[in-house]
Every structure is written in C-alpha cells, then in structure tokens.
Amino acid sequence: MTLILGIETSCDETGAAVVENGRHIRSNVVATQIDLHRQYGGVFPEIASRQHMITITPVIEQALKDAGVGYDDLDAIAVTYGPGLAGSLLVGVNTAKAIAFARGLPLVGINHLEGHIYANWLIPPDWPHMEEPPEPTFPLLALIVSGGHTELVLMHGHGQYQLLGRTLDDAAGEAFDKVARLLGLGFPGGPAIERAARLGDPESFHLPRAWLGDSYDFSFSGLKTAVLRIVRSFEEKAQAGVHAPRTRLVTSQSQPAVPHIPVNNLAASFQEAVVDVLVEKTRRAVEEFRVKMVLMGGGVAANSRLREEMTRRLPVPVRVPPVKLCTDNGAVIGAVGYYRFIAGERAGWDLDVVAGLTLPLMNP
C-alpha cells in the first residue's frame, strides 16, 4: 500500500488529500475562496496567496486526521508546481518542501493539468458498487476544460501525452466567466451560466462556432464578442425606449440582472455553442486516432450539458469525474503523484514554481 499526500494551491482553492495506490481517496479537504473573490468578479491573486498561507496548515492536518494517518505513514508528498498563480503555487510548494525535509519523505512535483486528467483514475469513497471500476484504457483522449485551459490530448500511456489542439485565445472556463459578467450573473461563471441555461432556449440565438477548418484547436473569443454585441444591442434599444419583453432571469445575489435582456435564452445559446464545438472536435479525434475511450477533466467538465452531449454523441465510452473532483483539489494531485512516484520520479529541494507550465509532451 502506497500513501501519497497531495497538496494543491494553484489558484483559489487550498486542497490536501491522502490517496492510496493512486485510486482510493482516504481523505480530500478543500478550503475554497469563492466568497472572497466574488466581489471582484474573478480571482484576485494577492488575496488568494495570502489566504492560502492562512488555511494550508489546517487543511493538511484535517486531511491527515480524516484519513486516520500521520506523517510517518506517508510514502511521499506530491505538490502542484504549475501552471497557476505564482504566489499561490509558492505557498503549496514551500509547505510541501518543509514537510518532506522535516519528515525525510520523497517530494514529487506535479503538473496541475495532469491532475485534471488523473481525476478519472480515482474511485470516490461513496462508490456504490462492490467491484472497483477498471482503470482507463490506453490509447485514450483527454479533454481538459478549465478556467485557464482547453486542451485535447492523445494519451498513449502514463505520462505520455501528444497535444492535438488547444485554445488559441480564451479557455472555455474563461469564456463562461466573461459571458456571465456580461449577463450580470456573477462569479463563478460556469455554474451561473448553467443555472440560467436550464430556463432558456438554446436555439433562440444563432451564435458562431469557430471550427478552424480541420484543426483540433479551439477559439472562444469570437463567441464571447458575439454575446457582447447582442447585449449592447439590447442596451441600445432600452436607451431608445424600445424594450424587449422581460423574461425570467437567473441572477446572483451580488450582481443585478441586465435589464430587458433575455438572459436565460442567451445563456442557453452560448452554452450550446461551447458544448457543440468541444464535443464535435473530440468526436472527430476519436474517429481519426481510434482511441478506446475519452476522459474529461477540469471545472467545465462539471457542466451537465457537456457531459450529456459527450456521452450521447461519442462512439466510445466517456469517463467524467464526479463534480467535486472536476474542480481543484488535492486528491487528483495525489493520484498523479502515485504514478510518478512508482515510476521513480523525485523532485529536488530546488523545485520552483512554473506559472506557465505545460504538459510534458512526447514527439508525435
């Protein structure tokens, strides 16, 4: 039995977890900062790093307590060293170094993007079946969709990645956040857009899809601009005294709804455009590379419409983590840490943060 303590502080969640053999979650504690950043409409980096300093020790201690283990029971410490906010990453890396040095434990540096992929190896504590789900089967496709990243990756084996496509501008999650602000729905944008879209008609606005020819790259800035133009057109009509019929609006408590705009319909149309592109490009890649399954990870993977369409339209099995494992947490870092650890990887005491870290790619 191999126990890994995973530590995650790449953005605004302080996470620590104990993972057994890369699959079993013994504990998973997350301290979120959403309420602190909501007033800014996004993550404020300086506040995020300071809050990590306050919460990281209690979070780690709670993770060990929940797992029923102590430091002497651990085999290694795995910590995110990028990508992410430099100040936030430093808190996690320096804490992990201190623990590893003081306890004589191996240190493993983890790429945050790998964590989103390896969420699909984890077995939730409330798994309802007697038999464990099998590990994902290679070769496979991994679609990473988060606030800062949208990448389609062909995975040949553990740690063997071939990048097929990435966003050329906004990530999917970033587009959700920006459009949510345009519609007055608040932060975080992904859940807010999804709630509003449930009451809307996705066919009410014909929004653009950036197919980019045969490329597997993504682009969402044009879609965001199209929404902006629609919002401005309604604002201009309101100023001229030509009011559109009011519709039911889903809003946050912190921000008012934009008047006279059919928020639900616009949110549903926007969500459908994003989902359509993500699903169709993934489907094409499945057919071209003849993979055995598709994995999804990242905060946008929690979107129920995306999950439904991926499952319905793809000809191979689709695996998506539980919603609580789509967002940032220590368990996914512990999962990657296990496979890196048993492969013999170790980080030195000179491990530094890399805010713009990319996946370690193999030659195509």
RODO-2510 file (C-alpha; in nm, 4 decimals, decimal comma):
residues 364
     n   res          X          Y          Z
     1     m     0,0000     0,0000     0,0000
     2     t     0,1364     0,3391    -0,1034
     3     l     0,0003     0,6561     0,0575
     4     i     0,0577     0,9937    -0,1080
     5     l    -0,0243     1,3310     0,0460
     6     g    -0,1376     1,5555    -0,2398
     7     i    -0,1208     1,9340    -0,1981
     8     e    -0,2903     2,1751    -0,4405
     9     t    -0,2722     2,5581    -0,4304
    10     s    -0,2599     2,6608    -0,7960
    11     c    -0,5418     2,9165    -0,7814
    12     d    -0,8004     2,9925    -0,5135
    13     e    -0,8642     2,6518    -0,3539
    14     t    -0,6395     2,5170    -0,0810
    15     g    -0,6502     2,1403    -0,1156
    16     a    -0,4893     1,8473     0,0642
    17     a    -0,5717     1,4780     0,0348
    18     v    -0,4387     1,1346     0,1175
    19     v    -0,4615     0,8922    -0,1755
    20     e    -0,3946     0,5194    -0,1577
    21     n    -0,2347     0,3452    -0,4562
    22     g    -0,3310     0,6241    -0,6918
    23     r    -0,7019     0,5373    -0,6852
    24     h    -0,8558     0,5301    -0,3390
    25     i    -0,9358     0,8602    -0,1697
    26     r    -0,8671     0,8269     0,2005
    27     s    -0,9392     1,1976     0,2573
    28     n    -0,9898     1,5103     0,0490
    29     v    -1,0147     1,8510     0,2163
    30     v    -1,0684     2,1746     0,0222
    31     a    -1,0891     2,5297     0,1546
    32     t    -1,2488     2,7474    -0,1121
    33     q    -1,2096     3,1227    -0,1522
    34     i    -1,5058     3,1882    -0,3827
    35     d    -1,6790     3,4255    -0,1423
    36     l    -1,3584     3,6318    -0,1062
    37     h    -1,3177     3,6807    -0,4797
    38     r    -1,6814     3,7143    -0,5859
    39     q    -1,6805     4,0901    -0,5213
    40     y    -1,4009     4,1297    -0,7798
    41     g    -1,5726     3,9189    -1,0466
    42     g    -1,2711     3,6874    -1,0566
    43     v    -0,9707     3,5674    -0,8605
    44     f    -0,7581     3,8417    -0,7004
    45     p    -0,4059     3,6874    -0,6944
    46     e    -0,2690     3,8733    -0,3912
    47     i    -0,5692     3,7819    -0,1778
    48     a    -0,5518     3,4213    -0,2984
    49     s    -0,1905     3,3706    -0,1929
    50     r    -0,2455     3,5298     0,1480
    51     q    -0,5491     3,3119     0,2129
    52     h    -0,3515     3,0006     0,1197
    53     m    -0,0990     3,0915     0,3902
    54     i    -0,3776     3,1053     0,6465
    55     t    -0,5531     2,7829     0,5503
    56     i    -0,2881     2,5407     0,4261
    57     t    -0,1725     2,4043     0,7627
    58     p    -0,5255     2,3404     0,8981
    59     v    -0,6264     2,1819     0,5657
    60     i    -0,3302     1,9409     0,5678
    61     e    -0,3853     1,8497     0,9319
    62     q    -0,7544     1,7821     0,8640
    63     a    -0,6683     1,5656     0,5627
    64     l    -0,4361     1,3511     0,7739
    65     k    -0,6933     1,3274     1,0512
    66     d    -0,9738     1,2292     0,8119
    67     a    -0,7512     0,9601     0,6599
    68     g    -0,6577     0,8269     1,0009
    69     v    -0,2845     0,8532     0,9283
    70     g     0,0172     1,0501     1,0402
    71     y     0,3217     1,1782     0,8571
    72     d     0,5106     0,8571     0,9367
    73     d     0,2514     0,6585     0,7408
    74     l     0,3074     0,8523     0,4195
    75     d     0,5301     0,7337     0,1357
    76     a     0,5686     1,0692    -0,0426
    77     i     0,4464     1,4268    -0,0762
    78     a     0,3075     1,5359    -0,4141
    79     v     0,2557     1,9058    -0,4807
    80     t     0,1390     2,1205    -0,7718
    81     y     0,4219     2,3420    -0,9016
    82     g     0,2406     2,4765    -1,2086
    83     p     0,0604     2,6048    -1,4002
    84     g    -0,1256     2,8618    -1,1940
    85     l    -0,0811     3,1813    -0,9957
    86     a     0,2831     3,2112    -0,8903
    87     g     0,2062     3,3437    -0,5426
    88     s    -0,0456     3,0697    -0,4737
    89     l     0,1818     2,7961    -0,6067
    90     l     0,4676     2,9139    -0,3852
    91     v     0,2636     2,8546    -0,0720
    92     g     0,1969     2,4925    -0,1628
    93     v     0,5463     2,4127    -0,2898
    94     n     0,7246     2,5656     0,0084
    95     t     0,4923     2,3906     0,2525
    96     a     0,5458     2,0566     0,0772
    97     k     0,9228     2,1063     0,0828
    98     a     0,9167     2,1826     0,4537
    99     i     0,7149     1,8700     0,5352
   100     a     0,9234     1,6464     0,3096
   101     f     1,2516     1,7763     0,4516
   102     a     1,1410     1,7590     0,8142
   103     r     0,9966     1,4078     0,7809
   104     g     1,2511     1,2641     0,5393
   105     l     0,9878     1,1987     0,2733
   106     p     1,0329     1,1982    -0,1054
   107     l     0,8970     1,5032    -0,2872
   108     v     0,7217     1,4782    -0,6248
   109     g     0,6377     1,7869    -0,8326
   110     i     0,3061     1,7622    -1,0177
   111     n     0,1673     1,9381    -1,3236
   112     h    -0,1795     2,0705    -1,2387
   113     l    -0,3120     1,9774    -1,5841
   114     e    -0,2213     1,6140    -1,5254
   115     g    -0,4280     1,6302    -1,2093
   116     h    -0,7407     1,7086    -1,4118
   117     i    -0,6749     1,4039    -1,6296
   118     y    -0,5949     1,1689    -1,3422
   119     a    -0,9148     1,2587    -1,1610
   120     n    -1,0545     0,9808    -1,3795
   121     w    -0,8380     0,7205    -1,2040
   122     l    -0,9834     0,7983    -0,8625
   123     i    -1,2567     0,5920    -0,7013
   124     p    -1,4909     0,8102    -0,4944
   125     p    -1,5382     0,6989    -0,1316
   126     d    -1,9124     0,6605    -0,1967
   127     w    -1,8640     0,4307    -0,4994
   128     p    -2,1896     0,2292    -0,4946
   129     h    -2,0653    -0,0997    -0,6443
   130     m    -1,8753    -0,3872    -0,4885
   131     e    -1,6252    -0,4131    -0,7730
   132     e    -1,3828    -0,1310    -0,8461
   133     p    -1,4155     0,0415    -1,1829
   134     p    -1,1311    -0,0572    -1,4169
   135     e    -0,8523     0,1865    -1,4863
   136     p    -0,8839     0,3915    -1,8055
   137     t    -0,7618     0,2066    -2,1134
   138     f    -0,4905     0,3395    -2,3444
   139     p    -0,4767     0,4853    -2,6015
   140     l    -0,7291     0,7458    -2,4963
   141     l    -0,8257     1,1071    -2,5492
   142     a    -0,8250     1,3539    -2,2624
   143     l    -1,0173     1,6801    -2,2891
   144     i    -0,9033     1,9329    -2,0288
   145     v    -1,1574     2,2141    -1,9929
   146     s    -1,0997     2,4587    -1,7101
   147     g    -1,0849     2,8298    -1,6352
   148     g    -0,7374     2,8675    -1,7774
   149     h    -0,7010     2,5753    -2,0178
   150     t    -0,8767     2,3990    -2,3021
   151     e    -0,6645     2,1192    -2,4452
   152     l    -0,7330     1,7992    -2,6379
   153     v    -0,4630     1,5434    -2,5670
   154     l    -0,3899     1,1966    -2,7043
   155     m    -0,2566     0,9806    -2,4206
   156     h    -0,0570     0,6686    -2,5112
   157     g     0,0315     0,5658    -2,1556
   158     h     0,1034     0,7101    -1,8121
   159     g     0,2764     1,0442    -1,8611
   160     q     0,2816     1,0034    -2,2422
   161     y     0,0975     1,2983    -2,3968
   162     q     0,0542     1,4171    -2,7538
   163     l    -0,1144     1,7553    -2,7854
   164     l    -0,3761     1,7598    -3,0614
   165     g    -0,5232     2,1033    -3,0008
   166     r    -0,5528     2,3886    -2,7545
   167     t    -0,7339     2,7180    -2,7278
   168     l    -0,5885     2,9992    -2,9337
   169     d    -0,7378     3,2655    -2,7066
   170     d    -0,9894     3,2258    -2,4226
   171     a    -1,0205     2,8948    -2,2432
   172     a    -1,3730     2,7549    -2,2189
   173     g    -1,3989     2,8325    -1,8476
   174     e    -1,2673     3,1849    -1,9038
   175     a    -1,5344     3,2396    -2,1699
   176     f    -1,8029     3,1210    -1,9264
   177     d    -1,6784     3,3688    -1,6644
   178     k    -1,6673     3,6618    -1,9065
   179     v    -2,0109     3,5950    -2,0528
   180     a    -2,1567     3,5523    -1,7045
   181     r    -2,0269     3,9006    -1,6179
   182     l    -2,1810     4,0422    -1,9361
   183     l    -2,5171     3,8955    -1,8360
   184     g    -2,4936     4,0061    -1,4744
   185     l    -2,4854     3,6501    -1,3431
   186     g    -2,1864     3,6848    -1,1118
   187     f    -1,8870     3,4644    -1,0303
   188     p    -1,8025     3,1828    -1,0836
   189     g    -1,9476     3,1966    -1,4313
   190     g    -1,9720     2,8274    -1,5194
   191     p    -2,2362     2,7269    -1,2636
   192     a    -2,4191     3,0586    -1,3118
   193     i    -2,4466     3,0129    -1,6884
   194     e    -2,5628     2,6531    -1,6451
   195     r    -2,8369     2,7536    -1,3993
   196     a    -2,9624     3,0263    -1,6303
   197     a    -2,9450     2,8000    -1,9356
   198     r    -3,1817     2,5471    -1,7801
   199     l    -3,4622     2,8008    -1,8213
   200     g    -3,3624     2,9114    -2,1698
   201     d    -3,3980     2,8052    -2,5321
   202     p    -3,0579     2,7145    -2,6861
   203     e    -3,1976     2,7797    -3,0358
   204     s    -3,3077     3,1368    -2,9637
   205     f    -2,9778     3,2955    -3,0736
   206     h    -2,7661     3,1649    -3,3603
   207     l    -2,4176     3,2135    -3,2184
   208     p    -2,0970     3,1372    -3,4125
   209     r    -1,8851     2,8227    -3,3820
   210     a    -1,5138     2,8585    -3,4539
   211     w    -1,4386     2,5312    -3,6335
   212     l    -1,0946     2,6447    -3,7601
   213     g    -1,1019     2,4053    -4,0527
   214     d    -0,9662     2,0581    -3,9784
   215     s    -0,7703     2,1829    -3,6771
   216     y    -0,8280     2,0469    -3,3284
   217     d    -0,7540     2,3907    -3,1830
   218     f    -1,0259     2,5939    -3,0121
   219     s    -1,1250     2,9601    -3,0132
   220     f    -1,3937     3,1178    -2,7969
   221     s    -1,3141     3,4903    -2,8186
   222     g    -1,5366     3,5384    -3,1245
   223     l    -1,8259     3,3704    -2,9463
   224     k    -1,7752     3,5970    -2,6459
   225     t    -1,7702     3,9028    -2,8748
   226     a    -2,0931     3,7901    -3,0408
   227     v    -2,2626     3,7771    -2,6998
   228     l    -2,1243     4,1227    -2,6188
   229     r    -2,2738     4,2662    -2,9373
   230     i    -2,6148     4,1178    -2,8575
   231     v    -2,6035     4,2623    -2,5059
   232     r    -2,5115     4,6043    -2,6421
   233     s    -2,7907     4,5917    -2,8990
   234     f    -3,0454     4,5296    -2,6234
   235     e    -2,8942     4,8106    -2,4156
   236     e    -2,9210     5,0480    -2,7112
   237     k    -3,2854     4,9523    -2,7631
   238     a    -3,3538     5,0103    -2,3936
   239     q    -3,1943     5,3538    -2,4091
   240     a    -3,4078     5,4368    -2,7111
   241     g    -3,7195     5,3308    -2,5247
   242     v    -3,7755     5,0112    -2,7250
   243     h    -3,7970     4,7419    -2,4603
   244     a    -3,7873     4,3714    -2,5308
   245     p    -4,0314     4,1563    -2,3321
   246     r    -3,8959     4,0697    -1,9925
   247     t    -3,8047     3,7062    -1,9295
   248     r    -3,7313     3,5204    -1,6113
   249     l    -3,3738     3,5929    -1,5074
   250     v    -3,1396     3,3799    -1,3000
   251     t    -2,9043     3,6087    -1,1126
   252     s    -2,6534     3,6010    -0,8316
   253     q    -2,7238     3,7812    -0,5076
   254     s    -2,4238     4,0087    -0,5582
   255     q    -2,4971     4,1449    -0,9066
   256     p    -2,8196     4,2742    -1,0624
   257     a    -2,9593     4,1345    -1,3862
   258     v    -2,9030     4,3332    -1,7029
   259     p    -3,2449     4,4876    -1,7789
   260     h    -3,4507     4,3903    -2,0860
   261     i    -3,2137     4,1126    -2,1977
   262     p    -3,3410     3,7530    -2,2307
   263     v    -3,0628     3,6248    -2,0094
   264     n    -3,1783     3,2639    -1,9944
   265     n    -3,2058     3,2275    -2,3718
   266     l    -2,8723     3,3946    -2,4308
   267     a    -2,7024     3,1810    -2,1659
   268     a    -2,8510     2,8643    -2,3170
   269     s    -2,7421     2,9613    -2,6679
   270     f    -2,3911     3,0446    -2,5516
   271     q    -2,3579     2,7202    -2,3567
   272     e    -2,4804     2,5200    -2,6563
   273     a    -2,2223     2,6823    -2,8845
   274     v    -1,9356     2,5949    -2,6482
   275     v    -2,0577     2,2397    -2,5959
   276     d    -2,1110     2,1839    -2,9682
   277     v    -1,7510     2,2729    -3,0549
   278     l    -1,5977     2,0760    -2,7673
   279     v    -1,7980     1,7638    -2,8456
   280     e    -1,7601     1,7715    -3,2237
   281     k    -1,3827     1,8202    -3,2207
   282     t    -1,3479     1,5410    -2,9664
   283     r    -1,5684     1,3137    -3,1785
   284     r    -1,3550     1,3757    -3,4864
   285     a    -1,0381     1,2972    -3,2926
   286     v    -1,1901     0,9740    -3,1619
   287     e    -1,2507     0,8564    -3,5169
   288     e    -0,9131     0,9687    -3,6518
   289     f    -0,6959     0,8212    -3,3765
   290     r    -0,9141     0,5180    -3,2967
   291     v    -0,8917     0,5593    -2,9203
   292     k    -1,0613     0,3274    -2,6737
   293     m    -1,2166     0,5910    -2,4504
   294     v    -1,2401     0,9614    -2,3701
   295     l    -1,1619     1,1263    -2,0374
   296     m    -1,2759     1,4725    -1,9335
   297     g    -1,1377     1,6892    -1,6556
   298     g    -1,1380     2,0457    -1,5254
   299     g    -1,4066     2,2728    -1,3893
   300     v    -1,6056     2,2945    -1,7136
   301     a    -1,6306     1,9137    -1,7156
   302     a    -1,8817     1,9599    -1,4318
   303     n    -2,1255     2,1118    -1,6824
   304     s    -2,4167     1,8699    -1,7156
   305     r    -2,4975     1,9648    -2,0762
   306     l    -2,1388     1,8925    -2,1818
   307     r    -2,1472     1,5572    -2,0023
   308     e    -2,4751     1,4610    -2,1664
   309     e    -2,3667     1,5509    -2,5184
   310     m    -2,0265     1,3839    -2,4857
   311     t    -2,1915     1,0615    -2,3754
   312     r    -2,4628     1,0792    -2,6424
   313     r    -2,2544     1,1737    -2,9455
   314     l    -1,9279     0,9852    -2,8964
   315     p    -1,8912     0,6256    -3,0201
   316     v    -1,6612     0,5206    -2,7335
   317     p    -1,7009     0,5193    -2,3536
   318     v    -1,6710     0,8615    -2,1888
   319     r    -1,5445     0,8897    -1,8344
   320     v    -1,6029     1,2082    -1,6336
   321     p    -1,5071     1,2527    -1,2673
   322     p    -1,7674     1,3378    -1,0034
   323     v    -1,8314     1,7109    -0,9937
   324     k    -1,6311     1,7574    -0,6713
   325     l    -1,3243     1,6104    -0,8455
   326     c    -1,3559     1,8371    -1,1505
   327     t    -1,2574     2,1471    -0,9566
   328     d    -0,9160     2,1925    -0,7936
   329     n    -0,8391     1,9535    -0,5081
   330     g    -0,5546     1,7586    -0,3524
   331     a    -0,6845     1,4113    -0,4412
   332     v    -0,6156     1,4489    -0,8116
   333     i    -0,2615     1,5619    -0,7314
   334     g    -0,2162     1,2594    -0,5084
   335     a    -0,3356     1,0339    -0,7914
   336     v    -0,0769     1,1683    -1,0362
   337     g     0,1801     1,1656    -0,7571
   338     y     0,1391     0,7916    -0,7088
   339     y     0,2101     0,7070    -1,0736
   340     r     0,5035     0,9487    -1,0862
   341     f     0,6366     0,8114    -0,7575
   342     i     0,6275     0,4439    -0,8586
   343     a     0,7962     0,5415    -1,1865
   344     g     1,0886     0,6654    -0,9775
   345     e     1,0426     1,0384    -1,0210
   346     r     1,1635     1,2666    -0,7432
   347     a     1,1900     1,6454    -0,7147
   348     g     1,4938     1,8175    -0,5688
   349     w     1,4957     2,0812    -0,2997
   350     d     1,5395     2,3365    -0,5794
   351     l     1,1872     2,2665    -0,7103
   352     d     1,0426     2,6013    -0,8148
   353     v     0,7021     2,7103    -0,9350
   354     v     0,6339     2,7489    -1,3083
   355     a     0,3251     2,9633    -1,3609
   356     g     0,3079     2,8838    -1,7330
   357     l     0,3894     2,5136    -1,7088
   358     t     0,2651     2,2965    -1,9982
   359     l     0,2090     1,9229    -2,0251
   360     p     0,5271     1,7194    -2,0824
   361     l     0,4685     1,6218    -2,4448
   362     m     0,6188     1,3339    -2,6386
   363     n     0,7109     1,3625    -3,0062
   364     p     0,4109     1,2925    -3,2303
***
